[in-house]
């Protein structure tokens, strides 16, 4: 029986780094080996004032540990995988990637700065702390109104600075928060989904680095989680292809559901996104220069998130509805016995048609199914917005209505062509639906485009041109209307800017 090895583990001295080192210590001993931990200092630990982009050199959190490994002072270096350069120093190798924790980022918000708003629950002009250029650029993409302030220090220090009021919110990796099990009851914890806020390559994963000629590499290699090793490798392959390090404003995440890579890259022209099944295809998409013309059948939104994403992703976006929300003359407003305290605006059309009525009832709170409808609200309406759903119409309505009480009363201005989802879900709240507008075809002929994105069944019905060569449906109801006409199409996974863009890029 071979003798079990004894290994010296090298690590930084932060709370999180020590947790990671002790975790690896446990993995080694569980496999029959023995280990001890040696704490080392790095440039990133010593330089706690300047932001990363102003520091000179590379490997701020890894170089000294790698040097100790090469000198034989330690046997295994435990790194946050995202901190490692994509090319290993001569003589070193990543021997194992243990089971990966969550890859997501988390927005931590002080409760006095929280509000209901599209994408991020932050009041207008909030100050957000981060020293990551990737996080900074994605924050400003989602919310151009926020202010970014540099934030350094270990995880507990960053959280304490938030509590002190230096920031309204900060962004941290969810894996670190979970590992340290910190008490965050006084803060609002908002996970940022990778579909729209792409994490750093290999975020949430550990890298166990060794000398490549160490015969104990095979012992450590057995600690790897095969699937996580493969997914992290794909994310870092794209980073290596871009010739970038940890200061490149780049995110990559392997999506386990779609089996595809989702990437974000901030370029001089603006943000670029891609969704691809391979690292090679992701690199091609991120560097593509060809322009595609896309017609989306909705009212123009000049400063919308979709417009910001499209401009630098090779998409020339034309926004033009085929139908308009035409108010019904003297709509039959329900004869309610008690005034409503909520208004459910199920679509941008409902927002437009009911705007005057909403202005006349300033005490009523507004609810929308997702960020797409929220973007159609006026500034005055945004100040009254009190609920944003997750975007999927059926789930968004049921989640909203299930949270209400019997004393709540919900006005539902809707189209004559509405699917009337409120009739399918029982509730103890009082509902006041009324047909407030009707879809009316416009007289404007749509321009030709490479891809047509249909936003509703009414827009599908109003289409009089030839069958589009490439088309996207926004939602299952629109997809059903296109299937009824035997139109080939893709369906956006989510009815928001990111779901639309990814469907367009996949056509």
N, C-alpha and C positions, 0 to 999 in steps of 0.2 A: 504494500500500500504506500503510495507516494506521500512524502511529508507535506503537510499543509503549510502554505507560506505565511510569513509575517511581513506586513507592509506598513511603511510610513506614509500617511496621508498628508498631503500639503494643501493648505487652504488659506484664504483670507480670514480676517478676524471679525468680520461683521456678524451680527446675529443670524442673518440668513445664510451666510457662507458656512458658519459653524453648524447650523442645522443640517445643511447639505452634507458636510463632512461626517457628522455623526450618523446620518442616514446611510451613507456609503459604508461607514464602519460597521453598521448593523448588517448590511448586505454581505459584507465579507465574512463576518463571524457566523452568520447563518449558513454560509457555504462551507464552514469548517476552518477558515483561516483565522489569523489574528491580526490586529492592526493597532496603530497609535496615531495620534493627530498632531501635526506640527503647524503652527500658525505663522504666516508670512505676511509682510506688508507690501503693498503695491502702489504704483504712482496714483492710481485712481482713488486709493484710500487716503493718501497724503494730501492730494489736491482737492479740497472740498469747496472751493469758492468758484473757480471758473467753470463755465459750461464745457462739455466735452469737445464741442467743435472748436474751442479756442485753445485746447491743449495740444501740444506738439507730440508727434509720434503716433504709434499704434499700440494696441495691447495694454491699455491703461490698467486693466484688472488682471492681466495674465502673465506679462513678461517676466516679472521677478519669480513667479511660481514656476514658469517654464525653465528659467535659468537654474533654479534649485533642483529641478528634475534632471536636467542635463548634467549637473555637477554631482548627482548621486546623493544629494542631501535628503531627498524624498523619493518615494517609489511610485506613488499615484497622486496626480494632481486632480482635484475636484473643481470643476469650473461650471458656472452657468454657461451652457453651450453657446448662447447668443453672444457672449463676450469673446469667443475665440475667433482668431483670423481664419479665413477659409483655407489657407495653405499652411500646413503644419511646418514648424521649424525642422530643419534636418535632424534626424535622429529621434523624433517624437512621433507618436501616433495616438489617435483616439481609440483606445482599446475597447470601450464600451459606452453605450447610451442606455442607462436604466429606464424603467417605465416612466413615461413623460407625464407631468402634471398638466393642469389647464394651460393652454397657450394664450388665453385672452388677456387683454388689458382691462383694468377697472378704473372707473372715474369715482373718486371719493369726493363728496361734496359736503360742505358745511350746511347744516339745516337751514340757516338763515339766508343762504344763497340759492337754495333749491326752488325751482318753479317748473311748471309744465310748459315744455317748449319742444319744437321739432328737434329730433336727434339727441340732444343733450339736455338734461334737466337743469339748465343754468339760466340765471337771470341775464338780461342783455348787458353786454360789456363786462361780464365776469372775468376775473383774473385766474388763470389756470397755471399751475406750476409744473414744469417739466424741463429737462435738459436734453431730451431726445428730439432730434430733428424730424424723425419719422412721426412721432406723436404730435409734434408741433404742427407739421404740415397737414396731417389728417384732421386735427382739431380745427384749423382755419378753413379747411375745405368744408367741413360740416357747419361751422359757425364762424363766419368771417368777422363777427362782432366781438369775439372774445379777445382778451389780452393774454399774451404768453409771457411768463416770468421764469427765469432760471431757477432750478431747484436741484440741489445736490444733497448728498448725505445718505446714510443707510435708511432702511425702510422705517424704523421707529422714529428717526430724526425727521424724516420728511412728513410723517403723519403729525408729529408734534408741531411742526411749523404751520401746518394747515390749521390745527386747533388754535394756535396763537393768533390766527386771523391774517397772516401774511398773504394768504391765497384764499380764493373762494372754493377752489377745487384743485386736486392734483391727480395725476395718472400714475398707477403702479401696475406691475404684473400681478395677475390674480394668483399665480403659483406661489409667489413670495408671501402674499397675505394669508393664503391657506396654510402654508408650511409653518408660519410663525404663530398662527392662531391668536391674533391680536383682538382685543376688545374694541369693536368699532361701532358700538351701539349709539354713540353720539353723532355719528356721521351717516350720510346717505351713500350706500354702496351701489353703484350702477355698472354692471358688467357691460363691456363694449363688444358686441358680436363681431366675429371675424368677417362676416358677410359685408360689413361696411366700415369696420375699423380693423385693418389688417395688422396682426402682431408682427414682431420681429422674427426673422428666420430662427428656428430652433428655440423660441421662447417657451419656457416651462420645462425644458429638457436639461439634463446634466450631461457633461462630457467627462469621462474618466480617461485622463491622458497619462501615457507611460512612455518609457524609452522603448523604441521598437525592437531592440535586441534583448529585452528583458524576458527570460523564459516564463515569467509569471503572467505574461499578457493573456495566455489562454485561460488562466484561472479567472482573471478579471473579465475577459470577453464573455464568459458564461453569465455575467450579470446583465447583459444587454436584453432589451425587449425588441425582438426582431422587427415588428411593425413600426415602432417608434423610430428605430434606427433608420429604416428605409424612408420614412416620411421626412425626418430631419435632414437626411442627405439630399432629398429632392429640393427642399427649401433652400439649403445652402449652396446647391449647384447653381441656382439662378443668381444668388448673390455673388458667387465666384465668377460667373459669366459676365456680370455687370462690372467686375473688377472693383467691387466695393467692400468696405469694412463696416464696422458698427456705426460709423458716422454718416453713412449713405442714407438718405431719406427713403428707405425701402422696407417694405413688409412682404412676407410670404407665409402662406398658411396652407397646409394640406387638408382639404375638406374630406372627412371620412365618409360623408353621405354621397357626395357626387364623385368621389375618387379623382378630384382635380385640384390643381394648385390655384390658389387665388393670390394675386400679387398687387402691390401698390408701389408706384415709383413717382416721386416728385421730380419733374424735369424743369428746365428753364422755361419751357412753354406752358407748364402747369402739371397737374396730376394725371397719371396714366394708370389704368387698371387693366387686368387681364384675368381670364379664367381658362385654364388649360390642363390637359391630362398629363403633360410632360414638362420637364424643365426646359427642354429645347424649344418647344412650342411657346412656352411662356416668354422666353427670351426674344423669340421672333415677334410676338405680339407687342411686347414692350418697346421694341425698336421700329415697328412698322410705321411707314409714313403715308401710305395710301389713304385717301379720304373717301368715306362713304356718306352719301346723302340719305338722311333718315327723316321721314315724315311721321310725326306723332300727332294723333287726332285729338288735340286739346287746345285750350286757350293759351296763348303765349305767356310764358313766365320768364322774362328776360334775365333775372338774376337767380334762377332756380339752381338747385344742386345738380340736376341733370345737365343743365347748360354748362356749368363749370366743369363737370366731368367730361362732357362731349368735346369741348373745345380742344383739349390737348390729347384726346384719344383717337384722333383721326375720324371724328364723326361730325358732319355738318348737319345740325339739327334744325328742322323746319317744324314749327308748331302751328297747326291749323286745324280747328275742329270741323268735322263734316256736319255736325248738328249743334244747335245752340239751345241753351236752357231758356225756353220761352215761358215767362210767367203766365199762369192761367188768369184771365180777367176775373176779378173778384173771387179768388179761391175760397172754397167752403172751409173756413177755419173752424175747427171743432168747437162745439159749445161746452167748453170745459167748466166744471164747477169750481175748480181752484187753479190759479195761474201756474203754469209750468215753472220748475226751477232748473231744468236742463233743456238743451236743444241738441239733438243728435243730427249732425250733418254728415250724411253717408257718402257724399261725393263732392268734388269741386263744383258740379252743377248745382247742388243744393246750396252750397255756400253763396254762389252768385245770385241765385233766385231769391233766397231768403234774407239777403243782406239788409234790406230796408226794415223788414220786420224785426230782425235782431237788433238793429240800431234803436228801434222804438221800445225795446224791452231790455234795458241795460242791466237788470238784476239777474238775468238768466245766465247760467253757466253753459259753456260750450264743450261738446265732446265730438271727436272725429275718429274714424277707424284706423288712421295711420298717418305717416308723415307726408304722403302725397297730398292728401286732403288738407293737412295742416299748412302746407306751403301755399295753398290757395287762399288762406285767410288774410284779411287786411290787418294792418298793425293794431287797429282798435280791437279787432276780434281776437288777435293773439293775446292781448292783455286779459281776456276773459276765458281763454282756453283752460280747461281744468282736467281734460282726459285725452290722451292719445293712445289708440290701440296698437296692436302689433302688425296691422296691415292687412291680414287676411279677413275678408268681409264677414264670414260666418263666425269665426272665432273672435273677431274684434267686437262684434255686437254682443255675443253671449258673455264675454268677459266684462264688458261695461255694465250690462243690465244685471248680471249676477251680483255685482258689488253694491247695487242700490238697495234701498229700504222701501217698505210699503208706503212711506210718506213722500217718496220722490215721485215727481211728475215730469214726464219727458215729452217734449214736442218733437215731432218727426216730420219736417217738411220734406216731401219726396216727389219724385217724378211719376207721371202716369205709367211709365214703363218700369217702375221699380220692382224688384223681386220680393219686396215686403218680408224681409227676413224676421222682422219682429213678430210676425204671426206664427212663426215656427218654434219660438222659444218662450216657454211660459215664464212669467215674472209676477212678483207681488207689487211692483211699481205700477203707477198709472201711466198709460201711453196715450198720446194725442197725435196720431198720424193724420196728415192731410196732404192730398195731392196739390202741391204748390206750383209746379211747373211741368211742362211737357217738352220732349225733345222735338225740335223743328229743324229739318234739313236746311243748311245754308245754301246760298246760290253761288258761292265761290267754288270754282273747280280746283281740286287739289293739284299741286305741281307733281311732276314725275320725281321719283326718288328710288334709290337702290333698295331700300327697306321701308316698309310701312308698319308702324306700331299702332294698333287699334286699341283704344282705351275703354270702349264700352260696346255692348251689342247694338246700340242705336247707331253708332258710327259705322259698324259693319253693315247694317241695313241700308245706310245712306250711301254706301260706296257704289258708284255707277261705272267705274272704269274696268279695265281688264283685271283678271286675277293677279294680284301682286306676285312677282317671282319669289320674293322673300318677305315674310311677314311675322310679326310678333303680336301675341295677344296679352293684354294686361288683365289677368284674372281668368278664373275658370268659366264664368258666364260668357265672357267675350270669346274664349276658346270654343265653347259649345256653339256659339253663333257662327263661328268660322268653320267648324266641322260640319255644320248643317249645310254649308255651301260648298263643301269639299275643297276648302282652301288649305294647302299645306302651310304650316306655321309652327313657330316655337311659342311656348308660354312662359312668361316671366316667372321665375321662381318666387319672387316677392314683388308686390305692386308698388315699388318705390324706385328711386333713381338708380340704385345699384342693381336691383333686379332687372330693370329695363335695359340698362347699359350692358350688363353681362349677356342678356339674350341677344342684343344687337351685335355684340362682338362675336357671338357664337354662330351667327348666321353665315 
